Each structure stands twice: as structure tokens, then as C-alpha cells.
Amino acid sequence: MKRLHSLKVSGPKAYWDAMRALTLRAGSFTSRDVAEHCGVTVENTVICYVAACVRYGHLDVVGERPPATPTGRPFKLYAVKVTERLEAPFEKADITRKHGAAHQQMWTAMRALPHFTTRELAVHASTDEVSISSDTARIFCWKLEQAGYLQELGRNGRWRVLRIRPGKSTGPIPPAITFKGEVIERNPAAKRRRAS
């Protein structure tokens, strides 16, 4: 199988293009095949991407390749589903857009509910286009609580009951959470009050 060591390209688009090409050419591939095809020296990012594609139904596990050594483990073989799209799943822009929509939906639900658990928030905030898991709601709430936007009222079984702190329902735009985990207020009126 031809390797493209000279390319040294990485990221969702490169991995997805490699997986599609390897599926068409050989019928299946391993994570290592994808890494070698892209010239990637650290295979962990490829392994994580392949696992996410399997988890969300973009790839099928179609078999195993025998281990390279007698004591080694077999390599799982994957294939891109025939009906799959050309665009790479989980590209950064796609993730950012979905996170933005999820945060907007959760913030809108928080402002409408007098109190909520993260499980209730996930149910109230989910739509047909953007489904929100309890884990996504829990992480968003934890970040907002750390920044002083939410407070705990008590417990409903094992679930914490939360609400927006009085005075912290600052407007229709949700606080932004940066890649570093910082929470930034984005409603103009609230920013003006803070500056004055």
C-alpha cells in the first residue's frame, strides 16, 4: 500500500480523506494505516478520531488484522460507510457551530426555568437539530457555576438542583466559554454595566 509520508497532514479533514481513500482502495484500514497515510508520527490523535467516528456511526468495524508480533494485539479494521458524506465529521468549525447552538439553547432554557437539574436542562434544551446530552449540560453548568452565574439550591436524589443567580440572567446571549475554559460575558448591556 502506497504511503504518503511527505504530506505530513493532520486534522479531521486529512484523516477522513485518508479513511475514504483507504476504504475505496483496500476495503478497510487500521488507525495505523491512516496515520501512515497522513505521515502523522503521533498516532493517538488518529486513534481518538477513529474511535469518535465509530461511536457516532460514521465507520463500521469490519474485522481484525493479525498482530505484527506473536505477543502483540490484533488491529481492528474499519471501513467508511458507503452512504457517508464527503465532509469530515467533527471538523473544528462544525464542532464550534454545534457547541454555540447547544450553549444558546441551554442558556435560553436556564433563563426560562425557575430551577433545573442538568438532566432536566438537557431535555428542555434539546431540539431535533441539536441534541444535548446530560454530560454536555453538566459541563456547561459547571463552567457557569465556577464563573458565578449559577447557584445550587439543593438536591433531587443524586441530581443537583441549580438556578441562575439573581442578577446573572444578563441577556439573551449565553456567556462564551473559551478553549482555555474562561467564561466571557457577551451581552452588551451587562458589559457596559461592568465597565461603569
N, C-alpha and C positions, 0 to 999 in steps of 0.2 A: 504494500500500500504506500503511495507516494506521501511523503511528509513535507510540510511547508515550513521548515524551521526558520527560513529567512524572514517570514512575515512578522512574527512576534506580535500578534494582535490579540487583544483580550477584551472581555466585556460581553454582555448578553448577546449583542448582535453577532460578534465573531463566533461565539460558542454555538449559537443557534444555526448560523450559516454552515458551520462545520458539521453539526449533527444532521442537518438536512442533506448535505453532500455525502456524508458517510453512509447514511441510510440508503440513498439512491444508488451509491456505488457498490456497497458491500452488504446491504440489507440490515446491518446492525453495527453497533460501536460500543466501546467502553469509555469510561471517563478519561482513561489514559490516552485513548485514540484521539479524543477531542483536544486534550492538552497538547499532544504532539502535533496534531494538525495545525494548531494555532501558534505553535512554538512557545507555549507557556511553560515556564520551569517550575512554578509552584502550582501543584495540581489541586490543592484544597479548594480554590475558588471555583474550579470546574466541577469538582465533586459536589459542592454545595448547590451550584446552579442546576446540575443534572437532577439532584435529589428534589429540588423545588419543582422542576418541570414534571417529574414523575408524580409528586404529591398532588399537583394541580391538574393532572390528567393530560399533559401535553406529550408525554412519552409513554411507551409501553416497555415493560421488562420482557424480553423475548427469549432469554436463555442465559447460559453462562459459558465463559471461555475458560479452559483449564488453566491452573496456575502456572506461572513461569518456572517455579521450582517445586520439588517434591513436598516441601514443607509450607509452601505458600497457599493463599486462599484463591479460589476461583474469582474471575472478574465477571461482574454482571454485564449482560449485553442488553442494550437499549435500542429502540427504533422510534423515530418520529412518526406519529400517527399520520396516515395518508391524508386525512381531512384537515390537518393542521395548517395554520396561517403562515404566510411568508415572514411577517414581522416577528421579531424576537419577543417572547414573553418576558416580563419583568425589566424592560428597559427603564432606565432611570426616569426619563420623562413620564413614562406610563405610570410608574410607581408614585412619583411626586403628584401627578394629577389625581390618582386614586386616593392617596393619603389626604390631599387637600379636600376632596369631596367628602371623605369619611369624617374628617375633623369638622367640616362645616355642618354636616348632618348631626353629629354628636353634640356640637355646641348649640345648635338650634333646639335639639331635644332637651338638653340640660336647662335651657332658658325657659322652656315650656313646662317642664316637670317640677313640682314642688320639692321632690326628693326622688332618689333613684339608687338602685344598685348598678354595678357595671353590667350585669346580665340584663336587667331591665333596659338600661340605656342602649345596649346593643340591639335589642329587639325594636325599641321605639325609633332608633336612628337608621335602621337598615331599610334599603329600598331594593327594587328589582335590579337596578343598575349597579349599586354598591352595597354589598352585604358586609355587615360589620360583625366580627366575632367578639366574644366576651373578652378574649385576650387583648384585642385591639382597643376595646373600650377601657380595660383595666390600665393599660399602659398610658393612654391619653389622660385618664383621670389622675393617675399617679403623678404625671408631669404637672398637670394643672394644680393639684393639691400642693406639690412642692413649691410652686410659684405663688401660692396664697389665693388661688381662685376658688378652691373647693374646701369644704369642711365636712368632717364626719359627724353624723347625728346619732349613730348607734349601729346596731347590727340586726339583720333579719336572717336568723340562722347563722350560716357561715359567711353570709354576704354583708359587706359594709354598706351602710346607707349614707349617701352623700347628698349634698346640695351645693349650689353656687353660693358663696359667701355674700351677705348683704353688701351692696355697693360694687360687687365684682362682675355683675352682668353688664359689661361695659358697652355692648352694642352687638350688631348682627354678625360682625366678622370675628371668627374664632381667633384666639391667640395663636401665633405661629410658633412651631417648635423646630428649632434649627437642628442640623445634623450633629451639633455638639451638645444637644439637649437643652439649650437655652429657650426660655419662653418669652416671646416678644408680643407686646400689645399692639394691635393694628387698627383699632377703631380711632378715627381722627379726634373725636371729642375727648376720649379718655386720654389720649396722648397730650392734647392741649392742656387738660386739667393737671396732668402730672408735671408738665413743663412750667406751669404758672405757680 
